[in-house]
Amino acid sequence: MQIHQYRNNGYNIVLDVPSGSVHVVDDVMYDLLSAYQETGSMETAMQKMSDDGRDPSEIREAAEEIEELKQEGMLFTDEPYAPSVEAFSERPSVVKALCLHVAHDCNLACRYCFAEEGEYHGRRALMDFETGKRALDFLVANSGSRRNLEVDFFGGEPLMNWEVVKQLTAYGRSIEEKFDKHFRFTITTNGVLLNDEVMEFCNREMDNVVMSIDGRKEVHDRMRPFRKGAGSYDLVLPKFRKFAESRKKLGLKYYVRGTYTRWNTDFAADVLHLADCGFDQISVEPVVAPKEEPYALREEDIPVLMEQYDILAREMVKREMEGNGFNFFHFMIDLTGGPCVYKRLAGCGSGSEYLAVTPWGDFYPCHQFVGNEKFLLGNVGDGIVNRDIVQEFKKVNVYSKPECSRCFARFYCSGGCPANSYNFTGGINNVYDIGCALEKKRVECAIMIKAALSS
């Protein structure tokens, strides 16, 4: 049994972790719950508060309400999934998503790029149609009874291989009826080569598009320049605004995705800048970089970053109430039921349900592992041959990490990113401390926003 209680922007919030029930409570109930958790006895907690001069009738009323919530299964509930975690780890592998690296090349030189300007610790290359076709065939053959299949055209910059993107989309559509499948295509682009023809095609065929922009001009241009040093903001912003507007009018999904670094720890201003530019689906995420990099986030930055999330949360509530709200990806959590159990326990499913495919057809657990031969799983010709790695990834879940098993946010972050864990600790089943601290703060802010907009 576990509850998490905290104060945020004037709200006393209590989260029953196993059930996901959220309660906004008054000061008496909040303090009584604190005393109860501290002493382990409701009678002792009530006496302690009474000795502190609190109104006995208010204390009794709060205690009765706590007992009612316990009886209704909304407070101090039992852990629902832990007993079955071993069976969960042995679940059959069903591939549901591919990240197709159609271009290991890029026309920008982003300073924080984990892909080394598209090369991924290897060589520049473009995927040919035949390799991509075999990847889609592999996905269909290994997807079991799952009908909806996810395919992300990724890079480098995928628009540098646009003809193959169109050919693979057409091929996917041509086999949907035969195999009773539906492809949900996504493309991630830096916008440099974006034009009307690309937008029109994507609006017909892409379930989602991701547009990379970091926020304010000076922030974006510092980290996302062309190879000769010129900034890309002035070129891509008008294209992205036009693209986003066209998709909004058609009711199609998109989001703009940025990265904040140590150079802009006031990143809430970048999120709000993007909102002011007309984007209403926004993701600005913390950079993940070796600590030696001058732009890498450090532990001493955490208090400032947490304050930025509070600033952003307050402004989001204000704008929503004024009728000009927007979605921030990391604050979008479902308090009514959330994702399926598998997703809540193990996150993205990298290495088993989700795979990255290089231009020459090699399989890796996800795009962040590409180029690390230790994690080479197989290829489009032979399929998955390194089953030991697959099994290792399948065993990663919120109960396999001691830090996660005790954390209030475990069913929202699902244990964090295995790639970040590996890059910072040397193992996929550990915790990246900075990312963990920021994720817990985002969950708290997200719940506060829900509370504020529901009150």
Secondary structure in CASP SS format (residue, H / E / C, confidence):
PFRMAT SS
TARGET T0000
AUTHOR 0000-0000-0000
METHOD secondary structure of the structure
MODEL  1
M C 1.00
Q C 1.00
I E 1.00
H E 1.00
Q E 1.00
Y E 1.00
R E 1.00
N E 1.00
N C 1.00
G C 1.00
Y E 1.00
N E 1.00
I E 1.00
V E 1.00
L E 1.00
D E 1.00
V C 1.00
P C 1.00
S C 1.00
G C 1.00
S E 1.00
V E 1.00
H E 1.00
V E 1.00
V C 1.00
D C 1.00
D H 1.00
V H 1.00
M H 1.00
Y H 1.00
D H 1.00
L H 1.00
L H 1.00
S H 1.00
A H 1.00
Y H 1.00
Q H 1.00
E H 1.00
T H 1.00
G C 1.00
S C 1.00
M H 1.00
E H 1.00
T H 1.00
A H 1.00
M H 1.00
Q H 1.00
K H 1.00
M H 1.00
S H 1.00
D H 1.00
D C 1.00
G C 1.00
R C 1.00
D C 1.00
P H 1.00
S H 1.00
E H 1.00
I H 1.00
R H 1.00
E H 1.00
A H 1.00
A H 1.00
E H 1.00
E H 1.00
I H 1.00
E H 1.00
E H 1.00
L H 1.00
K H 1.00
Q H 1.00
E C 1.00
G C 1.00
M C 1.00
L C 1.00
F C 1.00
T C 1.00
D C 1.00
E C 1.00
P C 1.00
Y C 1.00
A H 1.00
P H 1.00
S H 1.00
V H 1.00
E H 1.00
A H 1.00
F H 1.00
S H 1.00
E C 1.00
R C 1.00
P C 1.00
S C 1.00
V C 1.00
V C 1.00
K C 1.00
A E 1.00
L E 1.00
C E 1.00
L E 1.00
H E 1.00
V C 1.00
A E 1.00
H E 1.00
D C 1.00
C C 1.00
N C 1.00
L C 1.00
A C 1.00
C C 1.00
R C 1.00
Y C 1.00
C C 1.00
F C 1.00
A C 1.00
E C 1.00
E C 1.00
G C 1.00
E C 1.00
Y C 1.00
H C 1.00
G C 1.00
R C 1.00
R C 1.00
A E 1.00
L E 1.00
M C 1.00
D C 1.00
F H 1.00
E H 1.00
T H 1.00
G H 1.00
K H 1.00
R H 1.00
A H 1.00
L H 1.00
D H 1.00
F H 1.00
L H 1.00
V H 1.00
A H 1.00
N C 1.00
S C 1.00
G C 1.00
S C 1.00
R C 1.00
R C 1.00
N E 1.00
L E 1.00
E E 1.00
V E 1.00
D E 1.00
F E 1.00
F E 1.00
G C 1.00
G C 1.00
E C 1.00
P H 1.00
L H 1.00
M H 1.00
N H 1.00
W H 1.00
E H 1.00
V H 1.00
V H 1.00
K H 1.00
Q H 1.00
L H 1.00
T H 1.00
A H 1.00
Y H 1.00
G H 1.00
R H 1.00
S H 1.00
I H 1.00
E H 1.00
E H 1.00
K H 1.00
F H 1.00
D C 1.00
K C 1.00
H E 1.00
F E 1.00
R E 1.00
F E 1.00
T E 1.00
I E 1.00
T E 1.00
T E 1.00
N C 1.00
G C 1.00
V C 1.00
L C 1.00
L C 1.00
N C 1.00
D H 1.00
E H 1.00
V H 1.00
M H 1.00
E H 1.00
F H 1.00
C H 1.00
N H 1.00
R H 1.00
E H 1.00
M E 1.00
D E 1.00
N E 1.00
V E 1.00
V E 1.00
M E 1.00
S E 1.00
I C 1.00
D C 1.00
G C 1.00
R C 1.00
K H 1.00
E H 1.00
V H 1.00
H H 1.00
D H 1.00
R H 1.00
M H 1.00
R C 1.00
P E 1.00
F C 1.00
R C 1.00
K C 1.00
G C 1.00
A C 1.00
G E 1.00
S C 1.00
Y H 1.00
D H 1.00
L H 1.00
V H 1.00
L H 1.00
P H 1.00
K H 1.00
F H 1.00
R H 1.00
K H 1.00
F H 1.00
A H 1.00
E H 1.00
S H 1.00
R H 1.00
K H 1.00
K H 1.00
L C 1.00
G C 1.00
L C 1.00
K C 1.00
Y C 1.00
Y E 1.00
V E 1.00
R E 1.00
G E 1.00
T E 1.00
Y E 1.00
T C 1.00
R H 1.00
W H 1.00
N H 1.00
T C 1.00
D C 1.00
F C 1.00
A H 1.00
A H 1.00
D H 1.00
V H 1.00
L H 1.00
H H 1.00
L H 1.00
A H 1.00
D H 1.00
C C 1.00
G C 1.00
F C 1.00
D C 1.00
Q E 1.00
I E 1.00
S E 1.00
V E 1.00
E E 1.00
P E 1.00
V C 1.00
V C 1.00
A C 1.00
P C 1.00
K C 1.00
E C 1.00
E C 1.00
P C 1.00
Y C 1.00
A C 1.00
L C 1.00
R C 1.00
E H 1.00
E H 1.00
D H 1.00
I H 1.00
P H 1.00
V H 1.00
L H 1.00
M H 1.00
E H 1.00
Q H 1.00
Y H 1.00
D H 1.00
I H 1.00
L H 1.00
A H 1.00
R H 1.00
E H 1.00
M H 1.00
V H 1.00
K H 1.00
R H 1.00
E H 1.00
M H 1.00
E H 1.00
G C 1.00
N C 1.00
G C 1.00
F C 1.00
N E 1.00
F E 1.00
F H 1.00
H H 1.00
F H 1.00
M C 1.00
I C 1.00
D C 1.00
L C 1.00
T C 1.00
G C 1.00
G C 1.00
P C 1.00
C C 1.00
V H 1.00
Y H 1.00
K H 1.00
R H 1.00
L H 1.00
A H 1.00
G C 1.00
C C 1.00
G C 1.00
S E 1.00
G C 1.00
S C 1.00
E C 1.00
Y E 1.00
L E 1.00
A E 1.00
V E 1.00
T C 1.00
P C 1.00
W C 1.00
G C 1.00
D E 1.00
F E 1.00
Y E 1.00
P C 1.00
C C 1.00
H H 1.00
Q H 1.00
F H 1.00
V C 1.00
G C 1.00
N C 1.00
E H 1.00
K H 1.00
F H 1.00
L C 1.00
L C 1.00
G E 1.00
N E 1.00
V C 1.00
G C 1.00
D C 1.00
G E 1.00
I E 1.00
V C 1.00
N C 1.00
R H 1.00
D H 1.00
I H 1.00
V H 1.00
Q H 1.00
E H 1.00
F H 1.00
K H 1.00
K C 1.00
V C 1.00
N C 1.00
V C 1.00
Y C 1.00
S C 1.00
K C 1.00
P H 1.00
E H 1.00
C H 1.00
S H 1.00
R C 1.00
C C 1.00
F C 1.00
A C 1.00
R H 1.00
F H 1.00
Y H 1.00
C H 1.00
S C 1.00
G C 1.00
G C 1.00
C C 1.00
P H 1.00
A H 1.00
N H 1.00
S H 1.00
Y H 1.00
N H 1.00
F H 1.00
T H 1.00
G C 1.00
G C 1.00
I C 1.00
N C 1.00
N C 1.00
V C 1.00
Y C 1.00
D H 1.00
I H 1.00
G H 1.00
C H 1.00
A H 1.00
L H 1.00
E H 1.00
K H 1.00
K H 1.00
R H 1.00
V H 1.00
E H 1.00
C H 1.00
A H 1.00
I H 1.00
M H 1.00
I H 1.00
K H 1.00
A H 1.00
A H 1.00
L H 1.00
S H 1.00
S C 1.00
END
